[in-house]
């Protein structure tokens, strides 16, 4: 048995030890990946209901927002109608006040006519 045989035996033992070490490391890596996969599955199981709830909440908020927008536009339309009616009432009031001025003017003319008539009747009587 020569030096070559001894070195070859050491090399074979080292290669065998290295293979065993690689197998142990591969098993640990496999266990770590399985653990990570288990954690991710657990996380996915917990997150899926949250995502579903968030989706449901966002759909409800969207519906609520649409309903609020419709109500606001309805209130806006009602306020516009109310404003128009108030404006029409103020226009009618102005119309009556102008006819009232005309009525007052005609009463003043009538009073002046009666006054002149009374003056003439006193003057000639």
C-alpha positions in Angstrom: 0.0 0.0 0.0 1.5 3.1 -1.2 1.0 6.8 -0.6 -1.4 6.9 -3.5 -3.6 4.3 -2.0 -3.6 6.1 1.4 -4.4 9.5 -0.3 -7.1 7.8 -2.4 -8.6 6.3 0.8 -8.5 9.7 2.5 -10.1 11.2 -0.6 -12.9 8.6 -0.7 -13.6 9.1 3.1 -13.6 12.9 2.6 -15.9 12.6 -0.4 -18.2 10.2 1.6 -18.2 12.7 4.5 -19.0 15.5 2.1 -21.9 13.6 0.5 -23.3 12.8 4.0 -22.9 16.4 5.0 -24.7 17.5 1.8 -27.5 15.1 2.4 -27.9 16.4 5.9 -27.9 20.0 4.7 -30.4 19.1 1.9 -32.7 17.5 4.5 -32.5 20.6 6.7 -33.1 22.8 3.7 -36.1 20.6 2.8 -37.5 20.9 6.4 -37.0 24.7 6.3 -38.8 24.9 3.0 -41.6 22.7 4.3 -41.9 24.9 7.4 -41.9 28.1 5.2 -44.6 26.5 3.0 -46.6 25.6 6.1 -46.3 29.2 7.4 -47.3 30.6 4.0 -50.3 28.3 3.8 -51.4 29.4 7.3 -50.9 33.0 6.3 -52.9 32.5 3.1 -55.7 30.9 5.1 -55.8 33.9 7.4 -55.4 36.5 4.7 -58.1 35.1 2.3 -61.0 36.0 4.7 -59.5 39.4 5.3 -59.3 40.0 1.5 -62.8 38.9 1.1 -64.0 41.1 3.9 -62.1 44.1 2.5 -63.6 43.4 -0.9 -67.1 43.3 0.6 -66.5 46.4 2.6 -65.2 48.3 -0.4 -68.3 47.2 -2.5 -70.5 48.4 0.4 -68.6 51.7 0.6 -69.0 52.2 -3.1 -72.7 51.5 -2.9 -73.0 53.9 0.0 -71.0 56.5 -1.8 -73.3 56.1 -4.9 -76.4 56.4 -2.7 -75.0 59.5 -0.9 -74.2 61.1 -4.3 -77.7 60.4 -5.5 -79.2 61.9 -2.4 -76.9 64.9 -2.6 -77.9 65.5 -6.2 -81.6 65.1 -5.2 -81.2 67.6 -2.4 -79.4 70.0 -4.7 -82.3 69.6 -7.2 -84.8 70.3 -4.4 -82.9 73.4 -3.3 -82.7 74.7 -6.8 -86.5 74.2 -7.2 -87.0 75.9 -3.8 -84.8 78.8 -4.9 -86.7 79.1 -8.2 -90.1 79.2 -6.3 -88.8 81.8 -3.8 -87.6 83.8 -6.8 -90.9 83.5 -8.5 -92.7 84.5 -5.2 -90.4 87.6 -4.9 -91.2 88.4 -8.6 -94.9 88.1 -7.8 -94.5 90.3 -4.7 -92.7 92.9 -6.8 -95.5 92.7 -9.4 -98.1 93.2 -6.7 -96.1 96.0 -5.1 -95.8 97.7 -8.6 -99.6 97.3 -9.1 -100.0 98.5 -5.6 -98.0 101.6 -6.6 -100.2 101.9 -9.7 -103.3 101.5 -7.5 -102.0 104.1 -5.1 -101.3 106.4 -8.0 -104.9 106.0 -9.3 -106.2 106.7 -5.8 -104.1 109.8 -5.7 -105.5 110.9 -9.1 -109.0 110.2 -7.9 -108.4 112.1 -4.7 -107.1 115.1 -6.7 -110.1 114.9 -9.0 -112.4 115.0 -6.0 -110.4 117.8 -4.5 -110.6 119.9 -7.7 -114.3 119.1 -8.0 -114.9 120.2 -4.4 -112.8 123.3 -5.1 -114.9 124.2 -8.2 -118.1 123.4 -6.4 -117.2 125.7 -3.5 -115.9 128.4 -5.8 -119.2 128.6 -7.9 -121.6 128.0 -5.0 
